[in-house]
Amino acid sequence: MDVVVFGLVNIVIFMVIFVPVAQRLLGVRFGLVRLAVGAGLTLALFNPIAQGLVGPPPFEGPGAAAFALFALTTLCSVLSGLIFLVLAEAIVPTGSLPRARDLRRDLTGRIARTKRYLQILRIAIRHGLGPYIRGRRRPGRENAANQAELARSLRLALDEAGVTFVKLGQVLSTRSDIIPASVADELSRLQDQVSPAPWPDIESVLTDELGAPPLQLYADFDTEPLAAASVAQVHKARLPEGHDVVVKVQRPGIGAVVERDLDIVRRLARLLERNTDWGRAMGVRALADGFADAMREELDFTVEAGNMTTVAAGRSVASNNDLVVPELYPRACTRRVLTMQRLDGIGLGNAAAAIADRGLNPARLGRTLFDCLLGQVAIDGVFHADPHPGNFLLLTDGRIGMLDLGSVGRLDPATREALQRFLLAVDHGDPVAATDALLEIVYRPDVIDERSLERAVGQFMTRHLAAGVALGPAMFNDLFKIITSHDLGVPPEVAAVFRALATIEGTISRISPGFDLVAASRQFAAAHVTDRLAPDALRRTATEELATLLPTLRRLPRRIDRIAAAAESGRLGLNVRLFADDRDRRHITTLLHQALLAVLGATAGLMAVLLLGTPGGPKITATMTLYQLFAYNLLVICVVLVLRVLVLVFRLPDSSRP
């Protein structure tokens, strides 16, 4: 016991010296546990190193030699501790392991996540998706029959995996730019309908969120839901003031389930992007991150409340008397509860007979919907991202009610202006202007054949955007083929626009089968987009631009004077930042790292050869000297560094593949 205490005291005393020395020499800070292990290793190796250098005690020699050997032994033992710290940082970087106090808290969650992860993998393998996960097969290279089977298997697997994966499939069904069209069509059949949660559980959520039982806050509350989905269910109610409302309540425990599954989705995305070519080509990690953000927004009903307020205040809805967004009641709205005005009507998908019975004009209703969506996209910048028939009601007074604004798309002003120019180019039949606008909408590669793209866009406009041609999925599939064949990237918000346009086309066809979306698009462009060319609009735009440029114009004469004075005195210089692009810096850094590793490996090998050829030296064993020991260690270091360089060289062509 006394020996153990003495050893611990020695370690603590030595750490006081070792810690500042190690952090000073290496220039970084380490955790206390690593420093303690490094200090203990240094102390443990001190005696073996000393005996290897001078032999067993007692040492016979002058005091100066003894001091020099003691200093060398100390440096070698400290060096061993430093080597341990560097190797520990290389193998297990600081922060890569959870802290001790987090391990206990996370253990249960990790076990549950692992079980769920294995369950998802079993579901995927049971439905025949194993070869695609391992990268042995690629979806885009299958024939039509195999693609149909893949689409069905993927739909069944996602449906069995639960709410998060059903939502993921619904999102993928809108991305015909990255998955085959047959797969997207099959995934669009996924339904988000489940059995309602028991009333006591819903009542508990309402009480927790609103601070009182629902019957104390509402004059009447129907315990039977109007509809139930995987994330929430909707109940009828009446406020004390007499207003009829609907209350959207989040299902109990759904947040934890979704967070766990989102973590699995991100892990699967990393696995697919690392192990499969098609995963890297699709950018599945970015897709998973965007999906996770959208799901978290959908779980926060305050986001939907803000979306409803924004859409209702937009020009496309506020100035249209034929559209209604339900009124919110903020005092009864929280992160998991949403109370809104009840709209009386029938779903637009089943409203064809009612429209005929009431003598309403279906083409006018379709034009109202289409103009509203285009206005939200091109003017307001906030649009309904899921305008399927179930999200619209034909009200008793003939107006259209807009529901479920939990999923909206947002466009920045630059993208909106580019879309407006694209609409004008379509209206004028100008493929060159349409191509220029398209290149501002999508992500463009460093090198692109613009002439080929212009011809493809011109053929697309002739085929699909002529007067009288019906829009449909084939048009969007052809547009995505043009984008992908020219290595253009579709931003998620632009993909949401394409999805919304395809969806609204199907919605309008349910009430007005002969509706001409191309003609309606051109009329919208002529009526709204060209408003920017009116004299008042041009005057207003010129005034705004002048106000923006005025500070620059005021500084311009002084800057010109300084430039002229510098040029006259011979002091005019030009500063150029080399490697300003992060990609160039990463490339140069990679090359320097490889060159440094090669030089270090060659140096270690050369030193090993010289030491092996050096006779004499202290005996470590009967057949090995200290020089040979150092040489063999240097040879190991040399081989490791050279192998690392060769791996980087051999992997370089793979990393440059598309």
ABEGO torsion letter per residue (X at the ends): XAAAAAAAAAAAAAAAAAAAAAAAAAGBBBBAAAAAAAAAAAAAAAAAAAAAAAEBOBBBEBAAAAAAAAAAAAAAAAAAAAAAAAAAAAABBBGABBBAAAAAAAAAAAAAAAAAAAAAAAAAAAAGAAAAAAGABBAAABBAAAAAAAAAAAAAAAAAAEAAAAAAAAAAAABAAABBAAAAAAAAABBBBBBBBBAAAAAAAAAAAAGBBAAAABABBBABBABBBAABBBBBBBBAAGBBBBBBBBBBGAAAAAAAAAAAAAAAAAAAAAABAAAAAAGAAAAAAAAAAAAAAAABAAAAAAAAAAAAABAAAAABAABBBBBBBAAABBAABBBBBBBBEBBAAAAAAAAAAAGBBAAAAAAAAAAAAAAAAAAAGBBBABBBAAABBBBAAGBBBBBGAABBBBBBAAAAAAAAAAAAAAAAGBAAAAAAAAAAABBBBABBBAAAAAAAAAAAAAAAABBGBBBBAAAAAAAAAAAAAAGBBBBAAAAAAAAAAAAAAAAAAAABAABBAAAAAAAAAAAAAAAAABAAAAAAAAAAAAAAAAAAAAAAAAAAAAAAAAAAAGABBBBBBBGABAAAAAAAAAAAAAAAAAAAAAAAAAAAAAAAABBEEBBABAABBAAAAAAAAAAAAAAAAAAAAAAAAAAAAAAABX
